[in-house]
């Protein structure tokens, strides 16, 4: 009897568990097939968006309640629209939107880690740029970023196991449908009006993505970005050359009156001398004259810079690509974002550095250890007045390739052989590549050419970077020796600089390294470190000189115009030896001798925000002048590129 009772109880409990499981499954499916599903997804998307804002440091510093309310308005618009759809369509569309928006947030997050900027649809025009990101991807990904997809993964699993399924719903009475539709339309119209306001706000800062995200939300930014890409000419202030030249000449006259006098008597000092412009891949300034475990990271660059002219505050022009660095150097204009100057506007007419040298009787050349299709270089440099375009298929020895590029050592050795054959004087723009991301030095045959021990950073992205920089320095030493053997060193002007950053702004290992040399580093120091690149110059007869004022790639062409008495043409930079004390980037950042502008003004001395109400009127007017000058330069530059106003 007892045995039968026990069996009966077990059966009842089993039925109860089965009943509970079925009830839970039924409730989950009802929710999945109701208007509650898009509402829940909307809440999850809001949480993911907040996570994105907090996980991207420069955006985290700018967002406020305006950004939060704007985000809510965008998501309400989407979710209310979804609630109007029929059952099966609603569920499928909700999932698609969840996947798409989650992927956008994830991609923005990863790209922001890579370049301190959010994505633009313009990247679709430069798919080759994706190779750099893909190579770096393993170092950029963080485990916490799975939060963007965890709900999607769960829903897919439940659908695949048939725990969840789409169900058809009975037809809603017409009267109820009309009421529901009217309510939804009113809510959507109100939300859309709010959304439009936020999209419009992105136009207030046309060059600053962080501020666009702050004022328009990440969704408003992307909507506006699509519109800007389709109607890109609307971004140009100037449509006619005459009007542009009036404002350009006024700006340059103002600069000449205020900054025109040179601090040094170097005018025409390089007349008739050979010139080498050397662009070093990803070499930031912080590695110069630094040691790790008792060894110099860049001994050859240190020697070159310490014996000649050091520019300790050379800044890159954009948070972007090698091609952008080349564009600014060659034209003295701001680059369009993400290499677009070379991919989309390469047929434009520019006052380029090669033509300036050509007009002074120079043989002109450009050298790079990659094929001409990469960054469209073959087409780009055929548009300029370049006598010799030396790309990978023009070099005889291609036996050693690092990261897919001709190794710096092979590039330099063969570059010198080619220089020996040119008619003198010559100008050669040489671009190195071995210290390219992901800095693994894949393809380097003799690892003993890396002679530093990175210690605790071994195997990290930062450790790889230091090793790649050390190899690049080794190859640079070979280059100098080869120039000396060919009697091309002593009487040649050599200008070298890093093209852009190599390490993301807040890389923890890098910050640890920086703090080991300066324990009082501020956030402003970190941001400046991100955009500051190595730079040095050798002018025959000039001994060590250190110039600490800010300079940029825009200043290279005007500097050489000064040194050889050439015509710089339309140039937004100024002679580096003159007194101009500020530079700007194409995302509305400004660096002066004393201040840094990143939506707000900060002191370079202590990193503290400048209170414009407590400083003197003269100082406040000076900061406003810097800002207006930056705006004028960017408006002129982007108009020249978009509307080809120099043809």
N, C-alpha and C positions, 0 to 999 in steps of 0.2 A: 504493500500500500504506500509506504513511504517512497519507494523507488518510483512508482507511478506519479506521485505528487512532484517529485524532483524533476522528472522528465517534463511534466506539464508546465512547471515554472520556467524551465529552460526554454521550452518552446514559446511561452508567452514573452519572455525577455527577448528572444530572437526576433519575434514578430514586432516587438516594440522598437528594437534597434532598426529593423528593416523599415518600419513605418516612419521613424525619425529621419532616416537617410532619404527616403522617398520624399518626405515633406520638405527637407532642406533643398533637395534637388529641384522640386517643384517651385519652391519660393525663389531660388536662384534663377531658374528659367523664366519665371514670370517677370522678375526684375530685368533680366537680360532683354526681354521682348517688350518692355514698357518704356515710357518716356523717362523713366528713372535712369536707364542706361546712359544716354547722352549726358544727363545731369551729373552722374557719378564720374564719367570720363572728363567732363568739363572741370570738375573739382580736381581730379588728378592732373590734368593738363596745367591748371593754375599752380598746383604744387610743384610740378616739373619746371614751370617757367620761373617761379621764385627760386628754385634750386639753381637754375641756370644763372639768374642774376647774382646769386650769392657765390657761385662757383667760378665766376669770371671777374677777376680782381678789379680791373679798371672800371668795369660797369658797376660792380658792387659799390664802388666809392661814389657813384653819381646818382643812382636811382633814389627816388623819393616816393611819397604817397601818390603823386601825380602819375608816376609810372605804374604803380600798383592798380590804381583805379582804371587807368587806360587798359591794362591787361585784362581786368575783369570785364570791361565793356566789350572788348574784342571776343572774348570767350563766350560771353552771354549771347552775342550776336550769332555765333556759330551754333551754340547748343540749342537756342530757341528755334533756329531754322531747322535743325535736325529733328526737333520734337514734332514738327509739322509733317514730316515724311511718313509714308506708310510703314508698317511694322518691319518687314524684312529689309526694305530699302534703308530704313532708319538705322537698323543694327549694322548693316554692312558699311554704310557711309560713315557712321560713327567710328567704326574700327579703322577705316581708311584714313580719316582725318587724324585720329589718335596716332597712327603710325607715321603719317607725313609730318605732323607738327613735332612729334618726338624726335624724328630723324633730323629735322631742321635745328632743333635745340641742341641735339647731340653734336651735329656737324659744326654749328656755331661755337660750341664749347671747345671742341678739339682745335678748330682753326684759331680760336682766340688764344689758346695756350701756345700755338705755333707762332702767331704773328701779332698778338695783342690787338686783334681787330676781328669783327664779325664778317661772315661771308657776304659776298655780293654775287648776283647772277652773272656779273661780268667774268667771274671765274670760269663759267661755262665756255667762254670764248678762249680760255687759256688752259685747256685740259692738260697740256704738257707740264704746267706748274704743279699739277697734282702729283707728279712723280716725286717731287721733293717732300711733300706731305706724307705720301705713302711710305717712303723710305724712313721717315721719322716717326710714323704712327705708333710703333711699339713703345717708344719712349714718351709719347704724348698721352696715351690712354691711362685712365685711372679706374680702379675697381668700382668706385662709387658712381661712375657714369652709367652703370647698369640700371640705375634707378630710372633712367629715361625709358627703359623698355620692359621693366619687370611686370607691369600690368598686361602688356601686350603678350609677353611670354606666357603668363598665366592663362589668359583668355584663349590663346591658340591651343594650349595643352588641353583645356576643358572642352574645346570644340573638337579636337582630334579624338578625344576619348568619349565623345558623344554625351558627356555630362551636360554640356550646353548645346542647344540647337535652336535654330530660327523657327518660329512658329507663325502660322498664318493667324490673323486676328479677324474676328467678326466685324462686319461693316458697321461703322459708326453712323447713327441717324444723321440725316442731312442738317437738321437744326443745330445739333451739337457740333457738327463739323464747321458750320458757319461761325458760330460763337468762338470756337477754338481758333479758327483762322483769323478772325478779327482781332482777338487778343494778341495772337502771335505777331500779326502785322504791326500793330501799335508798338509792341515791345521792340521789334526788329528795327522799325523806322527810328525810334528814339536811340537805340544802341548804335545804329549805323551813323546817325548824325554825330554822335560822340566820337565814333571811330574816325570819321572824316576829319574832325578837329585835330585828333592826335596825329593822323597822317600829315596834315598840313603843317603841324609843328616841326616835323622833320626837316622842312625846308628852311628853317631858321638857322641851321648850322650845316650848310651844304657839304662841308669838307670833313666834319667831325662825326664819325659814326657813333662814338660813345654818347655824345649829346643827342644824336638822333634817336638812339635807343631809349635814352632817358625821357625825352620829350614825347616820343611817339610810340614807345614800347617796342619790343623786339619784333612783334607782328606788324606794327605800323611801319617800322623801318623797312622790313622786307617788301611790303606792298609798295611803299614809296620807291624803293630801290628798283623794283621791276619797272615802274613807270619812268623813272629817271634813265634807266638803261634803254628803254624803247624810245623815249624822247630826249636823248642825251643833249641835243643842241639847246634845249631850254636851260641847261645849266650854265651856258656861256653868257657872260654879261655883255660881251662885245660881238657884234656881227659884222662890223666894218673896220677895215684896217686904219682908216683915217682917225676915227674916234679913239681906237686903241692906242695909236701912236701919240696922240695928244696927251693922254693920261700917262703913258709909259715915259715920254720925255719929261713930263712934269715930275714924275717920281724919281727919275735918274738925276734930274737937276737938283732936286731936294737932297738926294744922297750925296751928290758931288759937293754941294755947299757945306753939308754937315760932316761928311765922312771922307771927302775926297783926298785930303792930304795923306801921303804915305808916312808911316813911322820910320821907314828905312829908304835909303837911296839906292834902290835896285832897278830903277827904270832902264830898260833896254840892256840889262846886264847879261842876258842870255842870247843876245843877237848872234845868229849863225851857229849856235851850239846844237848838238844833237839832243833830242828830248825823248825820254822814255816815261810813259805814264803806266804805272803798274797797279792793277786792281787786284787786291788780295781777298780771296773768298772767306767771308765770315770772320775776319780778324778784328775782334773788338779791342778797344784801347786798354782794358783792364789787365790784359796779359803782358803788356809791355813793361819791361824792367821788373818783372815779378819772378819769384822762385817757388818751386815746390820740391820739398824734400832735398833742399840744398842745391838744386840745379835751376838755372835760368830756363824759363819756358821758351823764350824767343831770343837766344843769344845773338844771332846774326842781325835781326831787326833792331835789337837794343843797340848794337854797335853802330849800325847805320844811322839811327835816329840820334844817338848821343854824340856823334861826330858832325852832324849836319844841322838841319832845321827841324825842330819838333813842333808839330801842331797838336797840342794836348787836348784840344776841344773841337775835333772834327766830328760833325754829326751827319748821319745819313738823312736822306730827304724824304723817305717814306718807310712805313712798316711793311716792306714788301720785298721785291725780287732783285736779283743781280741785274736784270735788264733795266730796272728803274734807276739803279745806280749809274749804269752806263749812259742812259738817256740824259740824266741831269749833268753828268760830266761833259758830255759831248755838246749839249745845247744850252746849258745854263738856264734851263726851265724846270719847273716842277713836273714830275712824272704823273701821268694818269695812273690810276691804281692798277696793281696786279699785272704789270707788264703790258698794259694796253697800248702804251705809246709805241711799243715795238711790234705788237701784233695787229693793231687796228689803225694806227695813225702813221705808219712808217713811210707812206708815200708823200707825207706833208713836206713842205719846204721849211727848213730851219737854218738859222745862222750857226753852223756847226764849227767845232774846233779844228777839224781837218781842213776846211776851206780857209780858215784864218791862217793856218800854217802854210797851206799851199800857196796862198797869195804872197807869202814871204819867201818863196823859193824852196820849200821843204818837200822831201819825199815823204809820203804819208802811208802808214800801215796800221792794220788791226790784226791781233793774234789771239786765238782762243783754242784750247784743246778739245773742242767738241765739234760736231758736225753743224753745218750751216743752217739746217732746218730748226735747230733748237733755239727758241726765242726769236726765230725768224731772222737771225743775224745775217745770213747771206744776202737777203733782200734789203735789210736795213742799211748795211754798210755800202751796198751798191748805190744807195740813194745819196750817200755822202761822197765827198771828194777824196776817196781812199785809193791809192795806187795799188797797194798789195793787201788783199784780204786773205790772211793765212789761217785757215780752219783745219780741223783734224785731218781731212783728206789731202791737205797740202803738205803734211809732214811725212817724211820717209819712214821714220822709226816710230811705230805705234805699238811696240811690243809690251809696254807696261801701261795699264789703265787702272786708275783709282776711282772708284765709284762711277765707272763708265766713262770718265774723262781721261785724256792723255795725262799721265802723271806730271806734276809740276817740274820734276827734274828733267824729264824728256822734253817738255815744252820749252823750258829755259835754255837748255843746251842747243836745241835746234833753232830757237828764236835768235840766239846770238849769231849762229851761222848765217841766218837770213839777213840780219842787220848788217853783217860785214859786206854783203853783196849790194846793198842799197846805195844809191847816190846820196852824198852828204851835202847839207845837213838833213837828218831825217827826224820824223816824229813817229813813234810807235806806241800804240795803246795795246798793252798786253794784259790778258785776264787769266788769272790762275784759277784752279778748281779743286785741287786735292783735299782741301779742308772743307769740303762740302758736306752738308748734312746727309746722312746720319752720323758722319765722322768716324765710321768704322775702319776707314782706310782699306776697304776691301779691294784686293788686287795688288797691294804693295808687296813686292817680292821679298824685300829685305827689311824685316821689322826692326832690325838693329839701328835703322836710320831714325827711329824714335828713341831718344836717349834720356827720357825723363821717367821717373817712377811716380805715378800719380797717387800711390798709396791707397788711402781709404776710399778714393774716388774710382778705383779700378772697377771696370765693368759697368759704370754708370754712364749716362748720356754726357754728363759734364766731364767725366774722366776721359771718355772718347774724344770729346772736343779738345781738351788740352793736348792729347796725343796727336790729333790731326793738325793742330796749330804748330806743335813742335816739329812735325814732319814738314809742314809748309815753310817753316823757318829754315830747316835744313836745306830745302831746295832753293830757297832765296839765297842762302850762302853760296850754293853752287853757281847761281846766276851771277852774283857779284864777281866770283872768281873767274868765270868764263868771260865776263865783260873786260876784266883786267887783262886776261891773256890775249884778248883780241884788240887791246889798246882802245877800248871804247868806254872806259870807266871815267878816267880823270877829267876829260873835257865834256862830259855829258851831264845834262840836267836830268835828274831822276826824281819823279814824284810818285810816292806810293801811298795807298790808303786801303782800308777795309771797305768792302762794298756794303755790308749791312751786318746786323747782329747775327750771332751764331746760336746763342742760348736764350731761351725764353725769359721774360722779364723777372719772374719770381722763382726761377729754378732754385730749389732748396740747397743743392750742393754748391752752386755758384755763390749763393748768399752766404753760405758757411765759409767759403773761401774768401769772399770780400770782407766779411767780419773779422777774419783772422789777420787782415792787414789794416782794417779800420773799424774799430768796435763801435764807433758813433755814426755809422752809416744811416741816413734817413731815407724815407720813401722817395723823396725827390732825387736823392743820389741814385737810388735803384732805377728810377725812370730815365735819368740821364745816362746811366751806365748802359742801358738797353740800346740807346740810339748813338752812343759815342763809339767811334771806330778809330783804329790805329791810323796814324798819318805822319809822314816825314818827307822831307825834300832835300835833295842835294843840289846846290848851285855851286859850280866850281869857283873857288876863291872865298867862299863864305864859310866861316867856322861855326861851331855850335851856337845855336840861337833857339830859344824856346818862346813860342807865341801861344799865349793862354786864352786869348779872346776867342769867342765862338766863330767857327768857319763851317762851310758846308760844300757839298759837291757843286752847287751852283757857282761857287767862287773860283773853281779851277780854271775855267776858260778865261774869265777876266784877269786872273793872276798871270797867266801865260801871255795874254795880250799886253800886259804891263811889262813883262820881262823881255819880250821880243819886239815891242813897239808895234803890235798887230792891231787889227780892227776887230774888236769883240762883237760887233753887230748888236743884235737884240739879245741882251743878257740880263737876267734878274739877279745874278750874283754880283759881288764886288771884289776887287783886288784884296787878297788875304793880308797884304802888308799895309793896307790902309786902315782907317779907324772905325769902320762900321762895327758895332758892338752887339749885333743880334743876328740870329738866323731863324728861319721858320721851316716847318715841315708841311707836307701836303695834307695833313689831317688837323691843321689849325693849332699845332703846338708851337711854342716860341721859346727859344733859349737866348738869353742875354748874358752879359758878363756877370750880372748880379741876380737875375731872376729867371724863373721858369714858369711858363704859362701852360696850364693843362685844365681848361675850363675856369680855373682860378689862378691867381698869381701866387707864387711861392718864392721864398728866399732860397737861393742856392747855398747860402752860408750855413743855415740851420734847418732848412726844410720846412719852416713854419709858413702858414698861409699869411699873405699880406692883407692887412685890413686897410682898404682904400680910404676909409674915413679917418684913419689916424695918421697917415703919412702926409707929407707936405703936398701942397697943391702942384708944385713943380714936378714932384716925383709921380703923382697921379697922372698928370698930363703926359709925362714921358711914357708911362705904361700904356696909356691910351694911344699914343703915337705909334708905339711898337705894334699894337693890335691892328690899327688901321693900315699901317704899312704892310703887314702880313696879308690882310684882306685884299689890298690892291695887287700885291704880287700874285696871289692865287687866282684872282679874277683875270688878270692879264694872261697868265700862263695857260689856264684851262681854255680860255677863248682862242688862243693861238693854236692849241692842239685840236680842239673840236671843229673850229671853222677854218683851219689852215690859212690864217690871216697873214702869213709872211710870204705867200707865193707871189 
